[in-house]
């Protein structure tokens, strides 16, 4: 049960064993929408980790005084508060990035990973563990987004963080334009999920003494 998890198990689950994308295949919309550029993905990931951690903490803090019949509305309001806070700070201090991401930061409010952690974990666990769970679930999700974005920008644009990579940016290399389009995100994510599950299965077989 989630209530019995240690801090170490929460970290391990969020990053690897129960990774929101690899294991649960949740929240893949962001992988398709913002992962064509690494810099955009880094900002989106920061927004997600910030929101997931603090919303988990706040939901847990209020769990004993929130009526069950309105808990989903309260959770949505808490998540919206942190998303709007991040979005306004981004617009104030980095307007170019805010315009580049467009509505996608705001769509974090409906991200099923954040709602899922608030409902499944934060609603029945103490604040610190809930914040830890949210932080590492968000970090595990961000790891996937960043991995996808690195592959897409390298092959699609021949650069990383906007800096040209010598071989990939040379005239002799044909850039894979499809990689910066939605099909490229689908393909890259599918390959990564397959690799993750294969590695995880082998690890489980070794641990269980299987072949």
N, C-alpha and C positions, 0 to 999 in steps of 0.2 A: 504493500500500500504506500501511497505517496507520503502519508504522515510519518512513516517510519524511515524515510530516506535520510541518510547522513549527508553532510555538505559535500563530501567527496563524491558520493553517488549522484547527487544532483548535477555536479559539474560534468561527470563522465557521461551521464544520460543526455544532457543538453548538447554537448559537443559531438558525441559519437553514437552511443548505444540507442538513443531515442531522438536522434537528429530530426527536426521538424520536416525537412525536405527529403532526406535520404530514406528515413524509416516510415514517416507518416504521409509523405508526398503532400504537404500542405503549403499554402502560400506561394505557389509557383508563378503567380501573376507578376510579381516583382522581378523574377528571373527572366521573364520575357520582355518586360517593359523598360527596365533601366540598366540592364547589364551589357549594353553595347559599348559603354565607356567605363573604365575602372574608376575614374574620379567621381562620376555620378553615383556609382555603386557604393563607394566608400561613404559618401554623404548619406545615401539612403540607408545604409547599414547602421550608421551612427544614430540616425533617427529611430530606427527599429529597436536597437539595443536600449537606447534611452527610454523609449516608451514602454517596452516590455518589462524592463526592470522596475521602473517607478510605478507603473500601473499595477504590477503584481504586489509591490510593497503597500500601495494605498488600498487596494482591494482587500488585502489581508488585514490591514489596520482597521478597516471598517466592517469586517466580516461578521462580527458579533452584534452589530447594531443595524445591519441592513436587512430589511424584511425579504424573505425568499421570493415573494411574488414580484418584487421590483428589482431583484439583484442584477438581471441582465441590463436593465436600463441604467442602473447605477454604474455598472462596469463600463458600459459604452460611454457614459458621460466622463468617467475618470480617464479612459483612454483618449477620448477626444480632447480633453484639457491638455494632456501632455503633447499630443500631436500638434495641436494649434500653437502651443508654446514654442515648440521646436520650429515650426513653420514660420512663425512671426520673427523669431530671432534670426533665422536663415535669411528671410527677406530683408531684414534690417541691415545685416552685416555682410551678406554675400548675395546681393540681388541677382547677379548673373546666374549663379547656380540655382537660385530659387526659380528663375524663369526657365532654366534648362530642364529642371525636374517637373515643372508645371504642376498638374493636379496629383501627381503620384505620391507626394508626401502626405497629402490629405487623405489619400486612400488607405493609409496605414490604419486608420480608424476601423476599417472593416476587415483587416487582416485576421484570418482565422487562427493564426498561431497565437496572437496576443489574446484574443477572446478565449481560445482554448486553454491557455495557461492560467488565465484569471479564473475561469470556471473550474477547471480540473484540479488546480494546485493551490492558487492563492486563496480561494474561498474556504479552504480547510486546513491551512498551515500558517505558522507564525510569520510575521513580517520579514524578518531577515532571510529566512529560507525561501520565502516567496520572491523576494528581490533577487536572491542568488539564482533561483530557478529561471526567472524571467531574463536575467542578464545572460546566462549561459545558453538558454534556448535561443535568444536573439543572436548571440555570438555564433552558435552552431549554424543558424540560418545565414548569417552574414558570411561565414566561411564559404558556403556554397555559392552565394551570389558573387563573391569576389573571385572565386575559382572560375566560374562561368565567364565573368567579365574579362578576366585576363586572357583566356583563350579567344574570346570573340574579338577583343580589340587587337590582339597580336595578329590573328589571321585575317581579320577584316580590314584593318587600317595600317598594319605594319608598325604599330607603336604601342607604348605602354605609358599611361598617364600623359599622353600627348607627346611623348619623347620618341622619335623614330628609332626603331631597332635596325641596325645596319643591314643585315641580310634581308629581313622582311620588308624593309622600305626601299630596297634597291629596285631600279627599273626592270630588272630581270625576273623579279618575283611577281606573279599574278596574285593580287589580293583576292581573297574569297569574300566578295561583297555580300554573299548570302549570310555570312556570319554576323553581320551587323543588322540583319533583318530578323523578324520573329522566327522563321524556320531554323536559323542558326542557333537561337536560344533553345528551341525544342531539342535539336540534335545534341547539342553540348550537354544539356541537363540530363538527357536520357543516357548518354554514355557515362556520365559521372555517377548516376544512380546505379547503373549496372555494375560499375567498378566497385562502388562502395559495398553493395550487397554481396558481391563475390568475395571481397576481402573479409567482410563480416562473417560470411558463411564458413570460410576456411578457418577463421579464428575460433568459431564455435565448435567446429569439427575437431580441431586440435585440442581444445579445452576439454572436449568430451571423449577424447581418445579415438575419434573416428578417423576414417581415411579420406 
